Every structure is written in structure tokens, then in C-alpha cells.
Amino acid sequence: MKVRAYDNQKLFDILTIVPVSKANALQRAGRAGR
């Protein structure tokens, strides 16, 4: 259970960081698509 809780915390940290870089990646992909 401790490990699972730790993984959940790590996943939450990643999810809080990702959105910005994900948006940038989508923007880049959109430009590349054109």
C-alpha cells in the first residue's frame, strides 16, 4: 500500500507538471501538421 500511495503521489506531481509541456507539444504538432 505504501508503494501504491507513493506512485499515486508521483503520478499527481507529473500530472501537475505535464499540462504546459503537453500544450506546447500539441502546438508544435499542429504546426508540423501544416
Secondary structure, 3 states (H helix, E strand, C coil): CHHHHHHHHHHHHHHHHHHHHHHHHHHHHHHHHC
